[in-house]
Each structure stands twice: as C-alpha cells, then as structure tokens.
C-alpha cells in the first residue's frame, strides 16, 4: 500500500536473499527486476526496455495533446518556409 506521500515501499531481508542464492534458488523475473532496481543484482534488461517504452509513450501522448491544443491536428504554422 502506498504511504502518505503515495510512495510504494518494499522491505527486503538481504541476508535471506543471499542465503537462498547460495542454496541455488532461481528467482522469478519480477524478483530479478526488483533486486536490480535496488542494486542487489545487475539491472534486468527488461527494466531498461520498459523505461524506454514509457518514455516514448509519454512523448507521443504529449505530442497528441499539443496537436489537440493547436486545433484540428494540422501542423503548426511556425514551421513554414
């Protein structure tokens, strides 16, 4: 559950994670991502991919919102020759 500042907090027992790694445990993809984000493991490649996708999606949504503000979606006249 989010805290008062709408942040999602997670607590990890790193000693137990190390213990299970030593026992040969396989971590799920979600746990690998989480452990990469907190710096325990290298960052999972899908974390980078998800970040890039979110960045481009946000830029595309901002572009659509700007076109909506400009009017009928036609290119703005500031780029004329």
HTML snippet that shows the backbone in 3Dmol.js (N, CA, C, O; Angstrom):
<script src="https://3Dmol.org/build/3Dmol-min.js"></script>
<div id="view" style="width:600px;height:400px;position:relative"></div>
<script>
const pdb = `
ATOM      1  N   UNK A   1       0.838  -1.184   0.000  1.00  0.00           N
ATOM      2  CA  UNK A   1       0.000   0.000   0.000  1.00  0.00           C
ATOM      3  C   UNK A   1       0.881   1.245   0.000  1.00  0.00           C
ATOM      4  O   UNK A   1       1.916   1.285   0.665  1.00  0.00           O
ATOM      5  N   UNK A   2       0.463   2.252  -0.747  1.00  0.00           N
ATOM      6  CA  UNK A   2       1.240   3.492  -0.755  1.00  0.00           C
ATOM      7  C   UNK A   2       1.218   4.186   0.608  1.00  0.00           C
ATOM      8  O   UNK A   2       0.251   4.071   1.360  1.00  0.00           O
ATOM      9  N   UNK A   3       2.290   4.900   0.910  1.00  0.00           N
ATOM     10  CA  UNK A   3       2.343   5.653   2.164  1.00  0.00           C
ATOM     11  C   UNK A   3       1.671   7.015   1.981  1.00  0.00           C
ATOM     12  O   UNK A   3       0.996   7.243   0.977  1.00  0.00           O
ATOM     13  N   UNK A   4       1.852   7.912   2.941  1.00  0.00           N
ATOM     14  CA  UNK A   4       1.202   9.224   2.906  1.00  0.00           C
ATOM     15  C   UNK A   4       1.641  10.060   1.706  1.00  0.00           C
ATOM     16  O   UNK A   4       0.882  10.911   1.242  1.00  0.00           O
ATOM     17  N   UNK A   5       2.854   9.833   1.196  1.00  0.00           N
ATOM     18  CA  UNK A   5       3.363  10.572   0.042  1.00  0.00           C
ATOM     19  C   UNK A   5       3.109   9.836  -1.273  1.00  0.00           C
ATOM     20  O   UNK A   5       3.680  10.186  -2.305  1.00  0.00           O
ATOM     21  N   UNK A   6       2.251   8.817  -1.231  1.00  0.00           N
ATOM     22  CA  UNK A   6       1.893   8.000  -2.393  1.00  0.00           C
ATOM     23  C   UNK A   6       3.094   7.247  -2.963  1.00  0.00           C
ATOM     24  O   UNK A   6       3.166   7.015  -4.170  1.00  0.00           O
ATOM     25  N   UNK A   7       4.038   6.864  -2.098  1.00  0.00           N
ATOM     26  CA  UNK A   7       5.197   6.075  -2.490  1.00  0.00           C
ATOM     27  C   UNK A   7       4.940   4.629  -2.108  1.00  0.00           C
ATOM     28  O   UNK A   7       4.350   4.346  -1.065  1.00  0.00           O
ATOM     29  N   UNK A   8       5.387   3.717  -2.959  1.00  0.00           N
ATOM     30  CA  UNK A   8       5.269   2.298  -2.653  1.00  0.00           C
ATOM     31  C   UNK A   8       6.593   1.843  -2.064  1.00  0.00           C
ATOM     32  O   UNK A   8       7.633   1.964  -2.711  1.00  0.00           O
ATOM     33  N   UNK A   9       6.567   1.327  -0.859  1.00  0.00           N
ATOM     34  CA  UNK A   9       7.779   0.935  -0.152  1.00  0.00           C
ATOM     35  C   UNK A   9       7.882  -0.583  -0.082  1.00  0.00           C
ATOM     36  O   UNK A   9       6.878  -1.284   0.048  1.00  0.00           O
ATOM     37  N   UNK A  10       9.114  -1.076  -0.170  1.00  0.00           N
ATOM     38  CA  UNK A  10       9.378  -2.508  -0.095  1.00  0.00           C
ATOM     39  C   UNK A  10      10.522  -2.721   0.877  1.00  0.00           C
ATOM     40  O   UNK A  10      11.479  -1.947   0.900  1.00  0.00           O
ATOM     41  N   UNK A  11      10.422  -3.765   1.678  1.00  0.00           N
ATOM     42  CA  UNK A  11      11.478  -4.109   2.615  1.00  0.00           C
ATOM     43  C   UNK A  11      12.025  -5.485   2.238  1.00  0.00           C
ATOM     44  O   UNK A  11      11.260  -6.428   2.031  1.00  0.00           O
ATOM     45  N   UNK A  12      13.347  -5.596   2.151  1.00  0.00           N
ATOM     46  CA  UNK A  12      13.983  -6.857   1.793  1.00  0.00           C
ATOM     47  C   UNK A  12      14.953  -7.291   2.886  1.00  0.00           C
ATOM     48  O   UNK A  12      15.670  -6.469   3.456  1.00  0.00           O
ATOM     49  N   UNK A  13      14.967  -8.573   3.168  1.00  0.00           N
ATOM     50  CA  UNK A  13      15.955  -9.147   4.066  1.00  0.00           C
ATOM     51  C   UNK A  13      17.086  -9.670   3.177  1.00  0.00           C
ATOM     52  O   UNK A  13      17.025 -10.789   2.668  1.00  0.00           O
ATOM     53  N   UNK A  14      18.110  -8.848   3.002  1.00  0.00           N
ATOM     54  CA  UNK A  14      19.189  -9.151   2.073  1.00  0.00           C
ATOM     55  C   UNK A  14      19.951 -10.400   2.499  1.00  0.00           C
ATOM     56  O   UNK A  14      20.421 -11.156   1.649  1.00  0.00           O
ATOM     57  N   UNK A  15      20.076 -10.620   3.780  1.00  0.00           N
ATOM     58  CA  UNK A  15      20.777 -11.818   4.255  1.00  0.00           C
ATOM     59  C   UNK A  15      20.071 -13.082   3.788  1.00  0.00           C
ATOM     60  O   UNK A  15      20.728 -14.049   3.400  1.00  0.00           O
ATOM     61  N   UNK A  16      18.738 -13.090   3.819  1.00  0.00           N
ATOM     62  CA  UNK A  16      17.987 -14.262   3.371  1.00  0.00           C
ATOM     63  C   UNK A  16      18.071 -14.418   1.852  1.00  0.00           C
ATOM     64  O   UNK A  16      18.117 -15.538   1.341  1.00  0.00           O
ATOM     65  N   UNK A  17      18.092 -13.302   1.139  1.00  0.00           N
ATOM     66  CA  UNK A  17      18.247 -13.376  -0.313  1.00  0.00           C
ATOM     67  C   UNK A  17      19.587 -14.007  -0.647  1.00  0.00           C
ATOM     68  O   UNK A  17      19.673 -14.881  -1.509  1.00  0.00           O
ATOM     69  N   UNK A  18      20.634 -13.562   0.039  1.00  0.00           N
ATOM     70  CA  UNK A  18      21.966 -14.153  -0.178  1.00  0.00           C
ATOM     71  C   UNK A  18      21.979 -15.636   0.176  1.00  0.00           C
ATOM     72  O   UNK A  18      22.578 -16.442  -0.537  1.00  0.00           O
ATOM     73  N   UNK A  19      21.320 -15.998   1.275  1.00  0.00           N
ATOM     74  CA  UNK A  19      21.251 -17.402   1.684  1.00  0.00           C
ATOM     75  C   UNK A  19      20.623 -18.249   0.572  1.00  0.00           C
ATOM     76  O   UNK A  19      21.164 -19.288   0.193  1.00  0.00           O
ATOM     77  N   UNK A  20      19.479 -17.795   0.056  1.00  0.00           N
ATOM     78  CA  UNK A  20      18.791 -18.581  -0.965  1.00  0.00           C
ATOM     79  C   UNK A  20      19.560 -18.594  -2.276  1.00  0.00           C
ATOM     80  O   UNK A  20      19.494 -19.573  -3.019  1.00  0.00           O
ATOM     81  N   UNK A  21      20.285 -17.529  -2.570  1.00  0.00           N
ATOM     82  CA  UNK A  21      21.146 -17.540  -3.755  1.00  0.00           C
ATOM     83  C   UNK A  21      22.215 -18.608  -3.593  1.00  0.00           C
ATOM     84  O   UNK A  21      22.533 -19.331  -4.537  1.00  0.00           O
ATOM     85  N   UNK A  22      22.770 -18.704  -2.385  1.00  0.00           N
ATOM     86  CA  UNK A  22      23.777 -19.713  -2.097  1.00  0.00           C
ATOM     87  C   UNK A  22      23.246 -21.134  -2.164  1.00  0.00           C
ATOM     88  O   UNK A  22      23.996 -22.071  -2.435  1.00  0.00           O
ATOM     89  N   UNK A  23      21.962 -21.292  -1.919  1.00  0.00           N
ATOM     90  CA  UNK A  23      21.328 -22.610  -1.987  1.00  0.00           C
ATOM     91  C   UNK A  23      20.929 -22.971  -3.421  1.00  0.00           C
ATOM     92  O   UNK A  23      20.424 -24.065  -3.671  1.00  0.00           O
ATOM     93  N   UNK A  24      21.157 -22.052  -4.355  1.00  0.00           N
ATOM     94  CA  UNK A  24      20.865 -22.331  -5.762  1.00  0.00           C
ATOM     95  C   UNK A  24      19.445 -22.000  -6.178  1.00  0.00           C
ATOM     96  O   UNK A  24      18.956 -22.518  -7.182  1.00  0.00           O
ATOM     97  N   UNK A  25      18.780 -21.147  -5.425  1.00  0.00           N
ATOM     98  CA  UNK A  25      17.398 -20.782  -5.751  1.00  0.00           C
ATOM     99  C   UNK A  25      17.359 -19.992  -7.054  1.00  0.00           C
ATOM    100  O   UNK A  25      18.261 -19.208  -7.348  1.00  0.00           O
ATOM    101  N   UNK A  26      16.302 -20.210  -7.825  1.00  0.00           N
ATOM    102  CA  UNK A  26      16.057 -19.434  -9.033  1.00  0.00           C
ATOM    103  C   UNK A  26      15.040 -18.367  -8.695  1.00  0.00           C
ATOM    104  O   UNK A  26      14.000 -18.655  -8.101  1.00  0.00           O
ATOM    105  N   UNK A  27      15.337 -17.132  -9.071  1.00  0.00           N
ATOM    106  CA  UNK A  27      14.434 -16.023  -8.787  1.00  0.00           C
ATOM    107  C   UNK A  27      13.515 -15.791  -9.971  1.00  0.00           C
ATOM    108  O   UNK A  27      13.919 -15.944 -11.124  1.00  0.00           O
ATOM    109  N   UNK A  28      12.291 -15.425  -9.681  1.00  0.00           N
ATOM    110  CA  UNK A  28      11.349 -15.095 -10.753  1.00  0.00           C
ATOM    111  C   UNK A  28      11.820 -13.820 -11.450  1.00  0.00           C
ATOM    112  O   UNK A  28      12.647 -13.070 -10.931  1.00  0.00           O
ATOM    113  N   UNK A  29      11.268 -13.603 -12.634  1.00  0.00           N
ATOM    114  CA  UNK A  29      11.659 -12.429 -13.405  1.00  0.00           C
ATOM    115  C   UNK A  29      11.310 -11.144 -12.652  1.00  0.00           C
ATOM    116  O   UNK A  29      12.083 -10.186 -12.669  1.00  0.00           O
ATOM    117  N   UNK A  30      10.174 -11.123 -12.007  1.00  0.00           N
ATOM    118  CA  UNK A  30       9.780  -9.929 -11.254  1.00  0.00           C
ATOM    119  C   UNK A  30      10.727  -9.644 -10.108  1.00  0.00           C
ATOM    120  O   UNK A  30      11.077  -8.489  -9.861  1.00  0.00           O
ATOM    121  N   UNK A  31      11.150 -10.695  -9.398  1.00  0.00           N
ATOM    122  CA  UNK A  31      12.096 -10.512  -8.298  1.00  0.00           C
ATOM    123  C   UNK A  31      13.459 -10.084  -8.826  1.00  0.00           C
ATOM    124  O   UNK A  31      14.138  -9.278  -8.190  1.00  0.00           O
ATOM    125  N   UNK A  32      13.870 -10.607  -9.975  1.00  0.00           N
ATOM    126  CA  UNK A  32      15.132 -10.181 -10.569  1.00  0.00           C
ATOM    127  C   UNK A  32      15.097  -8.693 -10.898  1.00  0.00           C
ATOM    128  O   UNK A  32      16.075  -7.979 -10.674  1.00  0.00           O
ATOM    129  N   UNK A  33      13.966  -8.228 -11.430  1.00  0.00           N
ATOM    130  CA  UNK A  33      13.827  -6.800 -11.730  1.00  0.00           C
ATOM    131  C   UNK A  33      13.919  -5.974 -10.455  1.00  0.00           C
ATOM    132  O   UNK A  33      14.620  -4.964 -10.405  1.00  0.00           O
ATOM    133  N   UNK A  34      13.197  -6.417  -9.420  1.00  0.00           N
ATOM    134  CA  UNK A  34      13.192  -5.688  -8.152  1.00  0.00           C
ATOM    135  C   UNK A  34      14.584  -5.638  -7.538  1.00  0.00           C
ATOM    136  O   UNK A  34      15.026  -4.580  -7.090  1.00  0.00           O
ATOM    137  N   UNK A  35      15.275  -6.766  -7.512  1.00  0.00           N
ATOM    138  CA  UNK A  35      16.626  -6.794  -6.950  1.00  0.00           C
ATOM    139  C   UNK A  35      17.606  -5.967  -7.781  1.00  0.00           C
ATOM    140  O   UNK A  35      18.584  -5.443  -7.248  1.00  0.00           O
ATOM    141  N   UNK A  36      17.349  -5.848  -9.079  1.00  0.00           N
ATOM    142  CA  UNK A  36      18.178  -4.984  -9.928  1.00  0.00           C
ATOM    143  C   UNK A  36      17.936  -3.515  -9.638  1.00  0.00           C
ATOM    144  O   UNK A  36      18.873  -2.717  -9.619  1.00  0.00           O
ATOM    145  N   UNK A  37      16.682  -3.157  -9.411  1.00  0.00           N
ATOM    146  CA  UNK A  37      16.348  -1.762  -9.132  1.00  0.00           C
ATOM    147  C   UNK A  37      16.967  -1.308  -7.817  1.00  0.00           C
ATOM    148  O   UNK A  37      17.443  -0.177  -7.716  1.00  0.00           O
ATOM    149  N   UNK A  38      16.967  -2.184  -6.801  1.00  0.00           N
ATOM    150  CA  UNK A  38      17.516  -1.795  -5.501  1.00  0.00           C
ATOM    151  C   UNK A  38      19.037  -1.907  -5.459  1.00  0.00           C
ATOM    152  O   UNK A  38      19.652  -1.502  -4.473  1.00  0.00           O
ATOM    153  N   UNK A  39      19.662  -2.454  -6.521  1.00  0.00           N
ATOM    154  CA  UNK A  39      21.111  -2.506  -6.590  1.00  0.00           C
ATOM    155  C   UNK A  39      21.729  -3.789  -6.071  1.00  0.00           C
ATOM    156  O   UNK A  39      22.950  -3.868  -5.934  1.00  0.00           O
ATOM    157  N   UNK A  40      20.923  -4.793  -5.781  1.00  0.00           N
ATOM    158  CA  UNK A  40      21.461  -6.057  -5.286  1.00  0.00           C
ATOM    159  C   UNK A  40      21.995  -6.915  -6.425  1.00  0.00           C
ATOM    160  O   UNK A  40      23.010  -7.594  -6.272  1.00  0.00           O
ATOM    161  N   UNK A  41      21.321  -6.884  -7.557  1.00  0.00           N
ATOM    162  CA  UNK A  41      21.734  -7.596  -8.767  1.00  0.00           C
ATOM    163  C   UNK A  41      21.928  -6.561  -9.876  1.00  0.00           C
ATOM    164  O   UNK A  41      21.499  -5.416  -9.736  1.00  0.00           O
ATOM    165  N   UNK A  42      22.569  -6.955 -10.971  1.00  0.00           N
ATOM    166  CA  UNK A  42      22.623  -6.040 -12.117  1.00  0.00           C
ATOM    167  C   UNK A  42      21.199  -5.733 -12.595  1.00  0.00           C
ATOM    168  O   UNK A  42      20.298  -6.559 -12.449  1.00  0.00           O
ATOM    169  N   UNK A  43      21.010  -4.562 -13.156  1.00  0.00           N
ATOM    170  CA  UNK A  43      19.685  -4.163 -13.617  1.00  0.00           C
ATOM    171  C   UNK A  43      19.228  -5.106 -14.726  1.00  0.00           C
ATOM    172  O   UNK A  43      19.966  -5.384 -15.672  1.00  0.00           O
ATOM    173  N   UNK A  44      18.004  -5.585 -14.589  1.00  0.00           N
ATOM    174  CA  UNK A  44      17.430  -6.525 -15.548  1.00  0.00           C
ATOM    175  C   UNK A  44      17.206  -5.798 -16.876  1.00  0.00           C
ATOM    176  O   UNK A  44      16.744  -4.657 -16.873  1.00  0.00           O
ATOM    177  N   UNK A  45      17.525  -6.434 -18.016  1.00  0.00           N
ATOM    178  CA  UNK A  45      17.360  -5.772 -19.319  1.00  0.00           C
ATOM    179  C   UNK A  45      15.937  -5.296 -19.584  1.00  0.00           C
ATOM    180  O   UNK A  45      15.750  -4.280 -20.253  1.00  0.00           O
ATOM    181  N   UNK A  46      14.944  -5.993 -19.084  1.00  0.00           N
ATOM    182  CA  UNK A  46      13.566  -5.570 -19.322  1.00  0.00           C
ATOM    183  C   UNK A  46      13.249  -4.263 -18.603  1.00  0.00           C
ATOM    184  O   UNK A  46      12.342  -3.540 -19.017  1.00  0.00           O
ATOM    185  N   UNK A  47      13.972  -3.951 -17.546  1.00  0.00           N
ATOM    186  CA  UNK A  47      13.772  -2.682 -16.849  1.00  0.00           C
ATOM    187  C   UNK A  47      14.139  -1.526 -17.783  1.00  0.00           C
ATOM    188  O   UNK A  47      13.431  -0.521 -17.842  1.00  0.00           O
ATOM    189  N   UNK A  48      15.251  -1.675 -18.511  1.00  0.00           N
ATOM    190  CA  UNK A  48      15.652  -0.658 -19.481  1.00  0.00           C
ATOM    191  C   UNK A  48      14.609  -0.542 -20.591  1.00  0.00           C
ATOM    192  O   UNK A  48      14.214   0.559 -20.975  1.00  0.00           O
ATOM    193  N   UNK A  49      14.169  -1.694 -21.100  1.00  0.00           N
ATOM    194  CA  UNK A  49      13.190  -1.698 -22.185  1.00  0.00           C
ATOM    195  C   UNK A  49      11.894  -1.017 -21.751  1.00  0.00           C
ATOM    196  O   UNK A  49      11.344  -0.193 -22.482  1.00  0.00           O
ATOM    197  N   UNK A  50      11.414  -1.364 -20.566  1.00  0.00           N
ATOM    198  CA  UNK A  50      10.176  -0.769 -20.065  1.00  0.00           C
ATOM    199  C   UNK A  50      10.316   0.740 -19.889  1.00  0.00           C
ATOM    200  O   UNK A  50       9.380   1.493 -20.157  1.00  0.00           O
ATOM    201  N   UNK A  51      11.491   1.175 -19.438  1.00  0.00           N
ATOM    202  CA  UNK A  51      11.740   2.606 -19.275  1.00  0.00           C
ATOM    203  C   UNK A  51      11.715   3.341 -20.606  1.00  0.00           C
ATOM    204  O   UNK A  51      11.141   4.425 -20.707  1.00  0.00           O
ATOM    205  N   UNK A  52      12.339   2.756 -21.634  1.00  0.00           N
ATOM    206  CA  UNK A  52      12.346   3.392 -22.953  1.00  0.00           C
ATOM    207  C   UNK A  52      10.942   3.446 -23.523  1.00  0.00           C
ATOM    208  O   UNK A  52      10.543   4.457 -24.102  1.00  0.00           O
ATOM    209  N   UNK A  53      10.190   2.367 -23.365  1.00  0.00           N
ATOM    210  CA  UNK A  53       8.822   2.356 -23.883  1.00  0.00           C
ATOM    211  C   UNK A  53       7.974   3.420 -23.189  1.00  0.00           C
ATOM    212  O   UNK A  53       7.195   4.120 -23.836  1.00  0.00           O
ATOM    213  N   UNK A  54       8.128   3.534 -21.890  1.00  0.00           N
ATOM    214  CA  UNK A  54       7.356   4.537 -21.146  1.00  0.00           C
ATOM    215  C   UNK A  54       7.740   5.941 -21.591  1.00  0.00           C
ATOM    216  O   UNK A  54       6.878   6.812 -21.709  1.00  0.00           O
ATOM    217  N   UNK A  55       9.019   6.165 -21.840  1.00  0.00           N
ATOM    218  CA  UNK A  55       9.482   7.479 -22.284  1.00  0.00           C
ATOM    219  C   UNK A  55       8.880   7.851 -23.635  1.00  0.00           C
ATOM    220  O   UNK A  55       8.397   8.969 -23.814  1.00  0.00           O
ATOM    221  N   UNK A  56       8.908   6.914 -24.589  1.00  0.00           N
ATOM    222  CA  UNK A  56       8.365   7.200 -25.908  1.00  0.00           C
ATOM    223  C   UNK A  56       6.852   7.338 -25.872  1.00  0.00           C
ATOM    224  O   UNK A  56       6.290   8.161 -26.596  1.00  0.00           O
ATOM    225  N   UNK A  57       6.190   6.552 -25.048  1.00  0.00           N
ATOM    226  CA  UNK A  57       4.743   6.654 -24.926  1.00  0.00           C
ATOM    227  C   UNK A  57       4.363   8.027 -24.360  1.00  0.00           C
ATOM    228  O   UNK A  57       3.416   8.658 -24.830  1.00  0.00           O
ATOM    229  N   UNK A  58       5.097   8.475 -23.364  1.00  0.00           N
ATOM    230  CA  UNK A  58       4.832   9.781 -22.757  1.00  0.00           C
ATOM    231  C   UNK A  58       5.052  10.899 -23.772  1.00  0.00           C
ATOM    232  O   UNK A  58       4.264  11.843 -23.831  1.00  0.00           O
ATOM    233  N   UNK A  59       6.114  10.801 -24.569  1.00  0.00           N
ATOM    234  CA  UNK A  59       6.396  11.817 -25.586  1.00  0.00           C
ATOM    235  C   UNK A  59       5.301  11.825 -26.652  1.00  0.00           C
ATOM    236  O   UNK A  59       4.897  12.888 -27.124  1.00  0.00           O
ATOM    237  N   UNK A  60       4.822  10.637 -27.030  1.00  0.00           N
ATOM    238  CA  UNK A  60       3.760  10.558 -28.029  1.00  0.00           C
ATOM    239  C   UNK A  60       2.462  11.161 -27.496  1.00  0.00           C
ATOM    240  O   UNK A  60       1.760  11.861 -28.226  1.00  0.00           O
ATOM    241  N   UNK A  61       2.142  10.897 -26.248  1.00  0.00           N
ATOM    242  CA  UNK A  61       0.936  11.455 -25.643  1.00  0.00           C
ATOM    243  C   UNK A  61       1.029  12.976 -25.543  1.00  0.00           C
ATOM    244  O   UNK A  61       0.039  13.676 -25.757  1.00  0.00           O
ATOM    245  N   UNK A  62       2.217  13.487 -25.218  1.00  0.00           N
ATOM    246  CA  UNK A  62       2.405  14.936 -25.152  1.00  0.00           C
ATOM    247  C   UNK A  62       2.247  15.566 -26.535  1.00  0.00           C
ATOM    248  O   UNK A  62       1.689  16.655 -26.667  1.00  0.00           O
ATOM    249  N   UNK A  63       2.742  14.872 -27.567  1.00  0.00           N
ATOM    250  CA  UNK A  63       2.616  15.376 -28.935  1.00  0.00           C
ATOM    251  C   UNK A  63       1.142  15.421 -29.348  1.00  0.00           C
ATOM    252  O   UNK A  63       0.688  16.394 -29.950  1.00  0.00           O
ATOM    253  N   UNK A  64       0.398  14.354 -29.017  1.00  0.00           N
ATOM    254  CA  UNK A  64      -1.033  14.331 -29.350  1.00  0.00           C
ATOM    255  C   UNK A  64      -1.781  15.431 -28.603  1.00  0.00           C
ATOM    256  O   UNK A  64      -2.670  16.067 -29.170  1.00  0.00           O
ATOM    257  N   UNK A  65      -1.436  15.659 -27.354  1.00  0.00           N
ATOM    258  CA  UNK A  65      -2.090  16.709 -26.573  1.00  0.00           C
ATOM    259  C   UNK A  65      -1.788  18.074 -27.170  1.00  0.00           C
ATOM    260  O   UNK A  65      -2.666  18.935 -27.211  1.00  0.00           O
ATOM    261  N   UNK A  66      -0.565  18.285 -27.631  1.00  0.00           N
ATOM    262  CA  UNK A  66      -0.190  19.566 -28.241  1.00  0.00           C
ATOM    263  C   UNK A  66      -0.942  19.768 -29.551  1.00  0.00           C
ATOM    264  O   UNK A  66      -1.388  20.876 -29.849  1.00  0.00           O
ATOM    265  N   UNK A  67      -1.084  18.698 -30.336  1.00  0.00           N
ATOM    266  CA  UNK A  67      -1.825  18.810 -31.594  1.00  0.00           C
ATOM    267  C   UNK A  67      -3.290  19.154 -31.319  1.00  0.00           C
ATOM    268  O   UNK A  67      -3.908  19.916 -32.063  1.00  0.00           O
ATOM    269  N   UNK A  68      -3.825  18.595 -30.267  1.00  0.00           N
ATOM    270  CA  UNK A  68      -5.211  18.879 -29.904  1.00  0.00           C
ATOM    271  C   UNK A  68      -5.371  20.347 -29.506  1.00  0.00           C
ATOM    272  O   UNK A  68      -6.377  20.977 -29.833  1.00  0.00           O
ATOM    273  N   UNK A  69      -4.379  20.886 -28.803  1.00  0.00           N
ATOM    274  CA  UNK A  69      -4.405  22.296 -28.394  1.00  0.00           C
ATOM    275  C   UNK A  69      -4.254  23.203 -29.614  1.00  0.00           C
ATOM    276  O   UNK A  69      -4.890  24.254 -29.692  1.00  0.00           O
ATOM    277  N   UNK A  70      -3.413  22.795 -30.563  1.00  0.00           N
ATOM    278  CA  UNK A  70      -3.179  23.607 -31.763  1.00  0.00           C
ATOM    279  C   UNK A  70      -4.428  23.719 -32.637  1.00  0.00           C
ATOM    280  O   UNK A  70      -4.534  24.656 -33.428  1.00  0.00           O
ATOM    281  N   UNK A  71      -5.342  22.820 -32.518  1.00  0.00           N
ATOM    282  CA  UNK A  71      -6.565  22.915 -33.317  1.00  0.00           C
ATOM    283  C   UNK A  71      -6.954  21.589 -33.911  1.00  0.00           C
ATOM    284  O   UNK A  71      -7.191  20.613 -33.199  1.00  0.00           O
ATOM    285  N   UNK A  72      -7.015  21.567 -35.217  1.00  0.00           N
ATOM    286  CA  UNK A  72      -7.532  20.393 -35.915  1.00  0.00           C
ATOM    287  C   UNK A  72      -6.487  19.301 -36.126  1.00  0.00           C
ATOM    288  O   UNK A  72      -6.754  18.338 -36.844  1.00  0.00           O
ATOM    289  N   UNK A  73      -5.341  19.418 -35.540  1.00  0.00           N
ATOM    290  CA  UNK A  73      -4.303  18.408 -35.704  1.00  0.00           C
ATOM    291  C   UNK A  73      -3.362  18.699 -36.846  1.00  0.00           C
ATOM    292  O   UNK A  73      -2.442  17.924 -37.108  1.00  0.00           O
ATOM    293  N   UNK A  74      -3.578  19.804 -37.528  1.00  0.00           N
ATOM    294  CA  UNK A  74      -2.689  20.197 -38.628  1.00  0.00           C
ATOM    295  C   UNK A  74      -1.384  20.711 -38.048  1.00  0.00           C
ATOM    296  O   UNK A  74      -1.370  21.228 -36.931  1.00  0.00           O
ATOM    297  N   UNK A  75      -0.297  20.580 -38.776  1.00  0.00           N
ATOM    298  CA  UNK A  75       0.987  21.099 -38.288  1.00  0.00           C
ATOM    299  C   UNK A  75       0.888  22.591 -38.024  1.00  0.00           C
ATOM    300  O   UNK A  75       0.163  23.303 -38.718  1.00  0.00           O
ATOM    301  N   UNK A  76       1.609  23.060 -37.031  1.00  0.00           N
ATOM    302  CA  UNK A  76       1.561  24.479 -36.678  1.00  0.00           C
ATOM    303  C   UNK A  76       2.199  25.318 -37.772  1.00  0.00           C
ATOM    304  O   UNK A  76       3.047  24.825 -38.516  1.00  0.00           O
ATOM    305  N   UNK A  77       1.801  26.578 -37.877  1.00  0.00           N
ATOM    306  CA  UNK A  77       2.277  27.460 -38.942  1.00  0.00           C
ATOM    307  C   UNK A  77       3.673  28.009 -38.646  1.00  0.00           C
ATOM    308  O   UNK A  77       4.251  28.684 -39.497  1.00  0.00           O
ATOM    309  N   UNK A  78       4.234  27.736 -37.458  1.00  0.00           N
ATOM    310  CA  UNK A  78       5.550  28.254 -37.109  1.00  0.00           C
ATOM    311  C   UNK A  78       6.661  27.561 -37.880  1.00  0.00           C
ATOM    312  O   UNK A  78       7.788  28.054 -37.909  1.00  0.00           O
ATOM    313  N   UNK A  79       6.366  26.426 -38.506  1.00  0.00           N
ATOM    314  CA  UNK A  79       7.378  25.677 -39.252  1.00  0.00           C
ATOM    315  C   UNK A  79       7.291  25.971 -40.740  1.00  0.00           C
ATOM    316  O   UNK A  79       7.768  25.173 -41.547  1.00  0.00           O
ATOM    317  N   UNK A  80       6.693  27.097 -41.131  1.00  0.00           N
ATOM    318  CA  UNK A  80       6.553  27.415 -42.567  1.00  0.00           C
ATOM    319  C   UNK A  80       7.866  27.902 -43.146  1.00  0.00           C
ATOM    320  O   UNK A  80       8.744  28.361 -42.415  1.00  0.00           O
ATOM    321  N   UNK A  81       8.003  27.800 -44.487  1.00  0.00           N
ATOM    322  CA  UNK A  81       9.243  28.190 -45.166  1.00  0.00           C
ATOM    323  C   UNK A  81       9.350  29.664 -45.323  1.00  0.00           C
ATOM    324  O   UNK A  81      10.334  30.157 -45.874  1.00  0.00           O
TER     325      UNK A  81
END
`;
const viewer = $3Dmol.createViewer("view");
viewer.addModel(pdb, "pdb");
viewer.setStyle({}, {cartoon: {color: "spectrum"}});
viewer.zoomTo();
viewer.render();
</script>
